[in-house]
């Protein structure tokens, strides 16, 4: 048991560190290759914040732990809103870009609804995986084409280089960037394998299902990069990045991370995944949308006033998150 827990701890630390190194190296390399800061933000940085979930899900699926992979994706979305956004909103109110309400939030709602349809029969197959990936591509095209690069960059804070989720500073050489890219990728793969092995061993020794481990230990652990980045951005005055980071990460988790076990042989799911885990995940997503809509209506007509997520919204997210874990542990 001790070895398994040590493996999980080392895996988490290495996963968070390597994800940061990987995204830094990838962003700088992309810039040297002529990519715009917008495209780097919407592709490399977006992928980087979800890299832990992606690699953990991939390794879990390859080891036949499809439930763990699905639990990781759904649990990470719950943690992103119930923990990451809640903690950030407690520190400081989060301004809500209006274009985010018109664009990314409808995309998130659509993909959330699509996920529910696909999970309803308690099975994910290759066709389900293709549909999820197709929704990611379509959503990305809509997001990018809806307005020009400068406006998107300003809305999501993608050019805030001093924030961990922004594009890195210019003092990194191309050679150094390649080392960060390759080294970060190698450690990402190795640490995700170690983490999945430790989680599987811990689940077996504790007598709980791999699904529960994915929904708790892995979900919270792989959400640590988003939490660290969002809190750091909040203290540095770039709180608008937190909302864009969470919404983008949740879209990626459903449309890409959840597609991985579906495409790798498919997975038969426990009924509780839909009736409990998905419904709570969809519920907390609706809480986010309702909180944004209510505050948008409150400030409607007040010129120069921007809707925000504050402490009331944070309390709503935390209550939903706590209610989910009470239900989860009562089912054990």
Secondary structure, DSSP 8 states (H G I E B T S, - for coil): -HHHHHHHHHHHHHHHHHHHHHHHHHHHHHHHTT--HHHIIIIIIHHHHHHHHHHHHHHHHHTT-HHHHHHHHHHHHHHIIIIIIHHHHHHS-EE--HHHHHTHHHHHHHHHHHHHHHHTTTEE-HHHHHHHHHHHHHHHHHHHHTS-HHHHHHHHTTT-TTSTTS---TTS-HHHHHHHHHHHHHHHHHHHHHHHHHHHHHHHHHT--HHHHIIIIIHHHHTHHHHHHHHHHHHTT-THHHHHHHHHHHHHIIIIIHHHHHHTT-EE--THIIIIIIHHHHHHHHHHHHHHHHHHHHTTT-TT---EE-HHHHHHHHHHHHHHHHHHHHT-
